Amino acid sequence: MSWWNQIKTFLAEVRSEIRKVTFPGRDEVVSTTIVVLVTSVIFAAFLWLADTVVVFCYQGVLQVFKS
């Protein structure tokens, strides 16, 4: 099979597969976007809190060894 026929076969298969794809509707995109944003805010708050606790503990350890 020549390279030209391979390309034609590949493109025909791609076209066939693209026809099987179902794209999400607007409502689904909006709802999943909201879930991602809320989850991101929750994780950001958790990481900020964890970082604050680690810094507080680190400063406490430094205070103990400093005095």
N, CA, C and O atoms as a GROMACS GRO file, in nm:
protein
  268
    1MET      N    1   0.086  -0.118   0.000
    1MET     CA    2   0.000   0.000   0.000
    1MET      C    3   0.090   0.124   0.000
    1MET      O    4   0.182   0.135   0.081
    2SER      N    5   0.063   0.216  -0.089
    2SER     CA    6   0.146   0.336  -0.098
    2SER      C    7   0.113   0.432   0.016
    2SER      O    8   0.010   0.418   0.083
    3TRP      N    9   0.200   0.526   0.037
    3TRP     CA   10   0.179   0.621   0.146
    3TRP      C   11   0.054   0.704   0.122
    3TRP      O   12  -0.012   0.746   0.218
    4TRP      N   13   0.020   0.730  -0.005
    4TRP     CA   14  -0.099   0.808  -0.035
    4TRP      C   15  -0.225   0.733   0.008
    4TRP      O   16  -0.316   0.793   0.066
    5ASN      N   17  -0.230   0.604  -0.019
    5ASN     CA   18  -0.345   0.524   0.022
    5ASN      C   19  -0.354   0.512   0.174
    5ASN      O   20  -0.463   0.508   0.229
    6GLN      N   21  -0.240   0.505   0.240
    6GLN     CA   22  -0.238   0.499   0.386
    6GLN      C   23  -0.296   0.628   0.446
    6GLN      O   24  -0.371   0.624   0.543
    7ILE      N   25  -0.260   0.740   0.386
    7ILE     CA   26  -0.312   0.868   0.434
    7ILE      C   27  -0.463   0.875   0.413
    7ILE      O   28  -0.537   0.917   0.502
    8LYS      N   29  -0.509   0.835   0.296
    8LYS     CA   30  -0.653   0.835   0.268
    8LYS      C   31  -0.729   0.743   0.363
    8LYS      O   32  -0.837   0.778   0.410
    9THR      N   33  -0.673   0.626   0.390
    9THR     CA   34  -0.737   0.534   0.483
    9THR      C   35  -0.742   0.593   0.624
    9THR      O   36  -0.845   0.586   0.692
   10PHE      N   37  -0.630   0.653   0.665
   10PHE     CA   38  -0.624   0.714   0.798
   10PHE      C   39  -0.729   0.825   0.811
   10PHE      O   40  -0.802   0.830   0.910
   11LEU      N   41  -0.738   0.912   0.712
   11LEU     CA   42  -0.834   1.023   0.718
   11LEU      C   43  -0.978   0.973   0.715
   11LEU      O   44  -1.064   1.031   0.780
   12ALA      N   45  -1.004   0.867   0.642
   12ALA     CA   46  -1.138   0.810   0.640
   12ALA      C   47  -1.174   0.755   0.777
   12ALA      O   48  -1.287   0.771   0.823
   13GLU      N   49  -1.079   0.689   0.842
   13GLU     CA   50  -1.104   0.635   0.976
   13GLU      C   51  -1.123   0.747   1.078
   13GLU      O   52  -1.208   0.737   1.166
   14VAL      N   53  -1.046   0.853   1.065
   14VAL     CA   54  -1.061   0.969   1.154
   14VAL      C   55  -1.201   1.028   1.138
   14VAL      O   56  -1.268   1.058   1.237
   15ARG      N   57  -1.243   1.044   1.016
   15ARG     CA   58  -1.376   1.100   0.989
   15ARG      C   59  -1.486   1.011   1.048
   15ARG      O   60  -1.583   1.061   1.105
   16SER      N   61  -1.468   0.882   1.035
   16SER     CA   62  -1.565   0.787   1.091
   16SER      C   63  -1.572   0.798   1.243
   16SER      O   64  -1.681   0.796   1.300
   17GLU      N   65  -1.458   0.810   1.307
   17GLU     CA   66  -1.454   0.821   1.454
   17GLU      C   67  -1.510   0.955   1.501
   17GLU      O   68  -1.578   0.960   1.604
   18ILE      N   69  -1.482   1.062   1.429
   18ILE     CA   70  -1.532   1.195   1.467
   18ILE      C   71  -1.685   1.197   1.465
   18ILE      O   72  -1.747   1.265   1.546
   19ARG      N   73  -1.745   1.123   1.373
   19ARG     CA   74  -1.892   1.118   1.367
   19ARG      C   75  -1.952   1.051   1.490
   19ARG      O   76  -2.069   1.074   1.522
   20LYS      N   77  -1.874   0.969   1.560
   20LYS     CA   78  -1.923   0.899   1.680
   20LYS      C   79  -1.914   0.985   1.806
   20LYS      O   80  -1.974   0.952   1.908
   21VAL      N   81  -1.841   1.095   1.798
   21VAL     CA   82  -1.818   1.179   1.916
   21VAL      C   83  -1.944   1.257   1.949
   21VAL      O   84  -2.011   1.311   1.860
   22THR      N   85  -1.976   1.263   2.077
   22THR     CA   86  -2.086   1.348   2.123
   22THR      C   87  -2.026   1.457   2.212
   22THR      O   88  -1.954   1.430   2.308
   23PHE      N   89  -2.057   1.578   2.178
   23PHE     CA   90  -2.005   1.692   2.251
   23PHE      C   91  -2.103   1.731   2.361
   23PHE      O   92  -2.224   1.720   2.342
   24PRO      N   93  -2.052   1.779   2.476
   24PRO     CA   94  -2.142   1.815   2.586
   24PRO      C   95  -2.223   1.941   2.552
   24PRO      O   96  -2.180   2.026   2.474
   25GLY      N   97  -2.340   1.948   2.613
   25GLY     CA   98  -2.423   2.066   2.594
   25GLY      C   99  -2.377   2.180   2.684
   25GLY      O  100  -2.290   2.162   2.769
   26ARG      N  101  -2.438   2.294   2.664
   26ARG     CA  102  -2.400   2.412   2.743
   26ARG      C  103  -2.420   2.390   2.892
   26ARG      O  104  -2.335   2.429   2.972
   27ASP      N  105  -2.532   2.330   2.930
   27ASP     CA  106  -2.560   2.308   3.072
   27ASP      C  107  -2.453   2.220   3.138
   27ASP      O  108  -2.410   2.247   3.250
   28GLU      N  109  -2.412   2.116   3.068
   28GLU     CA  110  -2.310   2.027   3.125
   28GLU      C  111  -2.176   2.098   3.137
   28GLU      O  112  -2.105   2.080   3.236
   29VAL      N  113  -2.141   2.179   3.039
   29VAL     CA  114  -2.015   2.254   3.045
   29VAL      C  115  -2.017   2.352   3.161
   29VAL      O  116  -1.918   2.364   3.234
   30VAL      N  117  -2.127   2.422   3.177
   30VAL     CA  118  -2.137   2.520   3.287
   30VAL      C  119  -2.129   2.450   3.422
   30VAL      O  120  -2.057   2.496   3.511
   31SER      N  121  -2.200   2.339   3.438
   31SER     CA  122  -2.201   2.272   3.568
   31SER      C  123  -2.064   2.213   3.601
   31SER      O  124  -2.020   2.221   3.716
   32THR      N  125  -1.996   2.154   3.504
   32THR     CA  126  -1.863   2.099   3.533
   32THR      C  127  -1.762   2.209   3.558
   32THR      O  128  -1.669   2.191   3.637
   33THR      N  129  -1.778   2.322   3.492
   33THR     CA  130  -1.689   2.436   3.517
   33THR      C  131  -1.706   2.487   3.659
   33THR      O  132  -1.608   2.519   3.726
   34ILE      N  133  -1.830   2.494   3.706
   34ILE     CA  134  -1.856   2.538   3.843
   34ILE      C  135  -1.793   2.440   3.943
   34ILE      O  136  -1.733   2.481   4.042
   35VAL      N  137  -1.807   2.311   3.916
   35VAL     CA  138  -1.747   2.210   4.005
   35VAL      C  139  -1.596   2.228   4.010
   35VAL      O  140  -1.537   2.220   4.118
   36VAL      N  141  -1.533   2.250   3.897
   36VAL     CA  142  -1.387   2.268   3.894
   36VAL      C  143  -1.347   2.393   3.971
   36VAL      O  144  -1.250   2.390   4.047
   37LEU      N  145  -1.419   2.503   3.953
   37LEU     CA  146  -1.385   2.627   4.024
   37LEU      C  147  -1.403   2.612   4.176
   37LEU      O  148  -1.316   2.655   4.252
   38VAL      N  149  -1.512   2.553   4.218
   38VAL     CA  150  -1.536   2.534   4.362
   38VAL      C  151  -1.430   2.442   4.421
   38VAL      O  152  -1.376   2.471   4.529
   39THR      N  153  -1.398   2.334   4.353
   39THR     CA  154  -1.296   2.242   4.401
   39THR      C  155  -1.160   2.311   4.409
   39THR      O  156  -1.085   2.289   4.504
   40SER      N  157  -1.128   2.394   4.312
   40SER     CA  158  -1.001   2.467   4.313
   40SER      C  159  -0.993   2.562   4.432
   40SER      O  160  -0.888   2.574   4.496
   41VAL      N  161  -1.102   2.630   4.462
   41VAL     CA  162  -1.104   2.722   4.576
   41VAL      C  163  -1.088   2.644   4.707
   41VAL      O  164  -1.015   2.688   4.796
   42ILE      N  165  -1.154   2.530   4.718
   42ILE     CA  166  -1.142   2.449   4.840
   42ILE      C  167  -0.998   2.401   4.859
   42ILE      O  168  -0.943   2.410   4.969
   43PHE      N  169  -0.937   2.349   4.753
   43PHE     CA  170  -0.799   2.304   4.764
   43PHE      C  171  -0.704   2.420   4.793
   43PHE      O  172  -0.609   2.404   4.870
   44ALA      N  173  -0.728   2.535   4.733
   44ALA     CA  174  -0.643   2.652   4.760
   44ALA      C  175  -0.652   2.692   4.907
   44ALA      O  176  -0.551   2.723   4.969
   45ALA      N  177  -0.773   2.691   4.963
   45ALA     CA  178  -0.789   2.726   5.104
   45ALA      C  179  -0.721   2.623   5.193
   45ALA      O  180  -0.656   2.660   5.292
   46PHE      N  181  -0.734   2.495   5.160
   46PHE     CA  182  -0.668   2.390   5.238
   46PHE      C  183  -0.515   2.406   5.233
   46PHE      O  184  -0.449   2.396   5.336
   47LEU      N  185  -0.462   2.429   5.115
   47LEU     CA  186  -0.316   2.444   5.103
   47LEU      C  187  -0.266   2.569   5.174
   47LEU      O  188  -0.159   2.568   5.234
   48TRP      N  189  -0.344   2.678   5.169
   48TRP     CA  190  -0.306   2.798   5.241
   48TRP      C  191  -0.304   2.771   5.392
   48TRP      O  192  -0.211   2.812   5.461
   49LEU      N  193  -0.406   2.701   5.442
   49LEU     CA  194  -0.412   2.669   5.583
   49LEU      C  195  -0.296   2.577   5.623
   49LEU      O  196  -0.233   2.599   5.727
   50ALA      N  197  -0.268   2.476   5.544
   50ALA     CA  198  -0.158   2.384   5.573
   50ALA      C  199  -0.024   2.459   5.572
   50ALA      O  200   0.061   2.434   5.658
   51ASP      N  201  -0.006   2.549   5.478
   51ASP     CA  202   0.118   2.626   5.471
   51ASP      C  203   0.131   2.717   5.593
   51ASP      O  204   0.240   2.731   5.648
   52THR      N  205   0.021   2.778   5.636
   52THR     CA  206   0.024   2.864   5.754
   52THR      C  207   0.061   2.785   5.879
   52THR      O  208   0.140   2.833   5.961
   53VAL      N  209   0.006   2.665   5.894
   53VAL     CA  210   0.038   2.581   6.009
   53VAL      C  211   0.185   2.540   6.007
   53VAL      O  212   0.251   2.543   6.110
   54VAL      N  213   0.236   2.502   5.891
   54VAL     CA  214   0.376   2.461   5.880
   54VAL      C  215   0.468   2.578   5.914
   54VAL      O  216   0.566   2.560   5.987
   55VAL      N  217   0.439   2.695   5.864
   55VAL     CA  218   0.522   2.813   5.894
   55VAL      C  219   0.516   2.844   6.043
   55VAL      O  220   0.619   2.875   6.103
   56PHE      N  221   0.397   2.838   6.103
   56PHE     CA  222   0.383   2.864   6.246
   56PHE      C  223   0.466   2.764   6.327
   56PHE      O  224   0.536   2.804   6.420
   57CYS      N  225   0.458   2.637   6.292
   57CYS     CA  226   0.537   2.535   6.363
   57CYS      C  227   0.686   2.556   6.344
   57CYS      O  228   0.764   2.544   6.438
   58TYR      N  229   0.726   2.589   6.223
   58TYR     CA  230   0.867   2.613   6.194
   58TYR      C  231   0.919   2.731   6.275
   58TYR      O  232   1.029   2.726   6.330
   59GLN      N  233   0.841   2.838   6.283
   59GLN     CA  234   0.883   2.953   6.362
   59GLN      C  235   0.889   2.918   6.510
   59GLN      O  236   0.976   2.968   6.581
   60GLY      N  237   0.799   2.832   6.557
   60GLY     CA  238   0.803   2.789   6.696
   60GLY      C  239   0.929   2.709   6.726
   60GLY      O  240   0.990   2.726   6.831
   61VAL      N  241   0.967   2.620   6.633
   61VAL     CA  242   1.090   2.542   6.652
   61VAL      C  243   1.211   2.633   6.653
   61VAL      O  244   1.302   2.614   6.732
   62LEU      N  245   1.212   2.732   6.565
   62LEU     CA  246   1.324   2.827   6.563
   62LEU      C  247   1.332   2.906   6.694
   62LEU      O  248   1.441   2.934   6.742
   63GLN      N  249   1.218   2.943   6.751
   63GLN     CA  250   1.215   3.016   6.878
   63GLN      C  251   1.274   2.932   6.989
   63GLN      O  252   1.347   2.983   7.074
   64VAL      N  253   1.242   2.802   6.990
   64VAL     CA  254   1.292   2.713   7.095
   64VAL      C  255   1.443   2.701   7.087
   64VAL      O  256   1.511   2.710   7.189
   65PHE      N  257   1.497   2.681   6.969
   65PHE     CA  258   1.641   2.664   6.953
   65PHE      C  259   1.717   2.797   6.961
   65PHE      O  260   1.838   2.797   6.985
   66LYS      N  261   1.648   2.908   6.940
   66LYS     CA  262   1.711   3.039   6.947
   66LYS      C  263   1.736   3.080   7.092
   66LYS      O  264   1.837   3.145   7.121
   67SER      N  265   1.648   3.045   7.183
   67SER     CA  266   1.663   3.085   7.323
   67SER      C  267   1.735   2.985   7.407
   67SER      O  268   1.754   3.007   7.526
   0.00000   0.00000   0.00000
